[in-house]
Amino acid sequence: MIALPNQRNEALHQKLGYIKVGVMERCGVKFDQVIDTFIWQRSLIEEHG
């Protein structure tokens, strides 16, 4: 999960092959601010062909 906004971390996850699969809205607090988080996933099995 990535606390939003965080463009550098999002770019890193995309580069590593992760895809966004969801968002949890207003689910946490960081630096006294309510935050949303993206949920990412990456397959551990490579598909061929």
Helices and strands as residue ranges (DSSP letters): E 2-3, H 7-15, E 19-30, E 33-41
